[in-house]
C-alpha cells in the first residue's frame, strides 16, 4: 500500500472527513483491520483565509508548496490538497514535488463523465465559482458544460461557507437555501451538482437534493485510495 499525504486544515472540519473516508475505503477494499497509510500536515486556516480575502494567492501558494514538500520528505507517495478553493494555486504544489498530485477537479470530472452527464452546476466559494482554475479542467478535459448560481446566490453561499461551515456551524436554514439553489440550477438544465466546497457535503445530504450531487471530498479520497492500492 502506498502512503497518502494530505494537506489539511482548510478547514479541519472537512479534513477529519477526508481521514475518515480514506480509512473506511481502505478497510472496505482490503477488509480485516486494514486502514490507510497516511501522513497529514495541517495549516492554520485563519492565515489562509486572510490571504484569500486580500488576494495574496502567491503567499498561499508558497505555503502549499512548503507543506507539500514536507509530505514528500516524510514519505508520501502521492499528495492531496484537502480543499477545493485552494486548488487555485495547485501549480505551486506540482512545481515543488516529484510525487504525483491528485487534483480534485480532475477526479470530479472523471466521476461526472462516468455518470454520463453533460451539464452540471458548481457550488462553492466565490473563488471557486468565479475563477476558471476548476471549470477549465471540467470543460477542456471532460467536455462538460458548467453553470454557477447568479451573483446574489454566489455572495450568499460564499458567506455561508466562511461564516458558518468552516466554523462547524450547519443549520437547516443554510441547507434549505442550498437546496433551493440546486433546484434553480436544475431548471437551468443541470443534470447534477458539484458540491465544490469540501464542507458542503456535510450540509447537503445527497438524497435530499432534487438532482444528483457530487461529493468532492469523497470523490477525491476515493481517487487517492485507488492510487494507494494500485
Buried (B, 14 or more C-beta within 10 A) or exposed (E): BBBBBBBBBBBBBBBEBBBEBBBBBBBEBBEEEBBBBBBBBBBEBEEBBEBBEEEEBEBBBBBBBBBBBBBBEEEBBBBBBBBBBBBBBBBBBBEBBEBBBBBBBBBBBEBBBEEEBEBBBBBBBBBBBEBEBBBEBBBEBBEBBBBBBEEEBBEBBBEBBBEBBBEEEBEEEBBEBBBEBBBBBBEEEBBBBBBBBBBBBBBBEBEEBBBBBBBBBBBBBBBBBEBBBE
